[in-house]
Amino acid sequence: MKCPGQDTQYWRSGAIFEVDCPKCGQAVEFFKDDTSRKCGNCGHRFVNPEMDFGCAAYCQFAEQCIGNLPPELLAQKDDLLKDRVAIEMKRYFKNDFRRIGHATRVARYAERIGKREKGNMAVILSAAYLHDIGILEAQKKYNSTAAEYQEKEGPLIAKSILSKLGANEELIDEVCEIISHHHHPGTDDSINFKVVYDSDLLENLDEKYKDNPMDHRQLEDLINQSFLTTSGREIAREVLSN
């Protein structure tokens, strides 16, 4: 069976459209399922700006379905993985809405901080959604939610989720590395780790102090001493001073 999104009998008006070439401005005709087209005037090949690429972020048959993907779309494919990771995180925690809410808020902060810091958003958001994924297994095995047990149990569960979604090994390894010490920063951590750390810290502080704010000097000292990124400190000031 052909994917309905690629079957022309399901197409409506607007499925064929023109886009100005970003190099020379010449109009280039696109079909909705084109991944990219070459400009007939200057020869520049560019990605279809209106392509719905959601299913290809996780479908194992994506390349057979829509052809070999250009580098621009491969990067987008990794980025869109975050949507599937969020769903799997919610499935894993089931009705534990407190932990689902925490992970979701951490991911929102991670998106804000990560974009400013120009990190790898696929890694950052996957790690943000899954940073506490080991907490249930920690409770089961050790009757404790202590950070060391979360960090011990989390990577294997995260790897299982990301492998099922078809993430590449390099991304899986980095996400698992972040989760394995997400409460314990080191001296040579990547910017991706620092973004996740700051996002988790910010959410925890916001929850702790939202009903009992600190005075300005105390807050400033805490922010300067605790956060690892410039953007994390800036956003923490915005959030925690309100």
C-alpha positions in Angstrom: 0.0 0.0 0.0 1.3 3.4 -0.9 1.5 6.0 1.8 -1.6 8.3 1.4 0.5 11.4 1.8 2.5 10.4 -1.3 -0.5 9.1 -3.4 -1.7 11.8 -5.8 -5.3 10.6 -5.7 -5.5 12.1 -2.1 -3.9 15.4 -3.1 -5.8 18.7 -2.9 -5.3 22.2 -4.3 -1.9 23.5 -3.3 -0.2 20.1 -3.7 1.7 21.7 -6.6 3.2 25.1 -6.0 6.1 27.5 -6.8 8.9 28.6 -4.5 11.4 31.3 -5.3 15.0 30.0 -5.5 16.9 31.3 -2.5 20.0 31.9 -4.7 18.6 33.7 -7.8 14.9 34.3 -7.1 13.6 32.3 -10.1 10.3 30.5 -9.5 10.8 26.7 -9.1 7.8 24.3 -9.3 7.5 21.8 -6.4 5.2 18.8 -5.9 4.3 18.3 -2.3 6.2 15.1 -2.1 9.4 16.4 -3.6 12.2 16.4 -1.0 14.2 18.9 -3.1 14.4 20.5 -6.6 17.1 22.0 -8.7 16.6 25.6 -10.0 16.4 25.6 -13.8 18.0 29.0 -13.9 21.1 28.8 -11.6 21.3 25.1 -10.9 21.0 25.5 -7.1 19.3 22.5 -5.4 17.2 23.3 -2.3 14.9 21.6 0.1 11.1 21.7 -0.3 10.2 24.3 2.4 6.6 23.0 2.7 7.3 19.3 3.0 5.6 17.4 5.8 8.5 15.3 7.1 6.9 14.0 10.3 6.5 10.3 9.6 10.0 10.0 8.1 11.5 11.0 11.5 10.8 7.5 12.7 9.5 5.3 9.9 12.0 2.5 9.0 10.8 2.6 5.4 11.3 6.4 5.0 14.1 6.1 2.4 12.2 3.6 0.2 9.0 5.8 0.5 10.4 9.2 -0.3 13.8 8.4 -1.8 17.3 9.1 -0.6 17.2 12.1 1.6 19.4 15.2 1.1 21.7 16.3 4.0 19.3 19.1 5.0 16.4 16.7 5.5 18.6 14.1 7.3 19.3 16.9 9.9 15.6 17.7 10.1 14.9 14.0 10.6 17.1 13.9 13.7 15.4 17.1 15.0 11.9 15.7 14.6 12.9 12.6 16.6 12.0 14.7 19.7 8.3 14.4 19.0 8.4 10.6 19.1 10.7 10.6 22.2 8.1 12.8 24.0 5.4 10.3 23.2 7.5 7.3 24.4 8.3 9.1 27.6 4.6 9.7 28.3 3.9 6.0 27.5 6.6 4.9 29.9 5.4 7.0 32.8 1.8 6.2 32.1 -0.4 8.0 34.6 2.5 9.5 36.5 1.5 13.1 35.5 3.9 14.7 37.9 7.0 13.2 36.2 5.5 13.7 32.7 4.9 17.3 33.6 8.5 17.7 34.9 10.1 16.2 31.9 7.9 18.3 29.5 8.8 21.6 31.3 12.5 20.7 31.3 12.3 20.1 27.6 10.6 23.5 27.1 13.5 25.2 28.9 16.0 23.1 27.0 14.5 24.3 23.7 14.9 27.9 24.7 18.4 27.6 26.2 19.6 25.1 23.5 18.6 27.4 20.6 20.4 30.3 22.1 23.5 28.2 22.8 23.3 26.7 19.3 23.5 23.1 20.6 22.3 19.9 18.9 18.6 20.1 19.5 17.9 16.5 18.6 20.4 15.4 21.4 19.3 18.1 23.8 15.5 17.5 23.6 15.8 13.7 23.6 18.0 13.9 26.7 15.7 16.4 28.3 12.6 14.3 27.8 14.4 11.2 29.1 16.7 12.6 31.8 14.7 11.0 34.6 13.6 7.9 32.8 15.5 5.7 35.2 13.6 6.8 38.3 10.9 4.0 38.3 13.6 1.3 38.0 15.6 3.0 40.7 12.5 2.9 43.0 12.0 -0.8 42.1 15.6 -2.0 42.6 16.8 0.3 45.4 13.7 1.7 47.0 15.2 5.1 46.3 14.9 7.9 43.7 18.4 9.2 44.6 20.3 10.8 41.7 23.0 8.1 41.6 20.4 5.4 41.0 18.5 7.3 38.4 21.7 7.9 36.6 22.6 4.2 36.8 19.3 2.9 35.5 18.4 5.6 33.0 20.8 5.0 30.1 19.7 1.5 29.3 16.0 2.4 29.2 16.8 5.5 27.1 18.8 3.4 24.7 16.0 1.0 24.3 13.5 3.8 23.5 15.8 5.6 21.1 16.8 2.4 19.3 13.1 1.5 18.8 12.6 4.9 17.2 15.5 4.4 14.8 17.8 7.0 16.2 21.4 6.9 15.0 24.1 5.4 17.3 26.0 8.6 17.8 22.9 10.4 19.0 21.9 7.4 21.3 25.4 7.3 22.8 25.5 11.1 23.6 22.0 11.1 25.1 22.8 8.1 27.3 26.1 9.8 28.4 24.1 12.9 29.4 21.6 10.9 31.3 24.3 8.9 33.1 25.5 11.9 35.1 22.8 14.6 34.5 22.9 15.6 38.2 26.7 15.7 38.3 28.5 18.0 35.9 32.1 17.5 35.1 34.9 19.7 33.9 34.7 18.8 30.2 31.0 18.4 29.5 29.6 19.3 26.1 27.3 22.2 25.5 24.4 19.7 25.0 25.0 18.4 28.5 25.2 21.9 30.0 21.9 22.9 28.4 20.1 19.8 29.8 21.7 20.4 33.2 20.6 24.0 33.3 17.1 23.2 32.1 16.6 20.6 34.8 18.0 22.9 37.5 15.8 25.8 36.4 12.7 23.7 36.5 13.6 22.4 40.0 14.3 25.9 41.3 11.1 27.3 39.8 9.1 24.6 41.5 10.9 25.0 44.8 10.7 28.8 45.0 7.6 29.8 43.1 5.6 30.3 46.3 8.5 31.7 48.3 10.8 33.8 46.1 14.3 34.6 47.2 15.6 38.1 47.6 17.4 39.6 44.6 20.9 39.2 45.9 20.4 35.6 47.0 18.9 34.8 43.6 21.7 36.4 41.7 24.4 34.5 43.8 22.6 31.2 43.2 22.3 31.8 39.4 25.9 32.8 39.0 27.2 29.9 41.0 24.9 27.1 39.7 24.2 27.5 36.0 26.6 26.3 33.4 25.6 28.4 30.3 25.2 32.1 29.7 21.7 31.5 28.3 20.7 29.4 31.2 21.6 32.2 33.6 19.7 34.8 31.5 16.6 32.7 31.3 16.8 31.8 35.0 16.8 35.5 35.8 13.7 36.0 33.6 11.8 33.0 35.2 12.9 33.1 38.8 12.6 36.9 39.3 8.9 36.9 38.4 
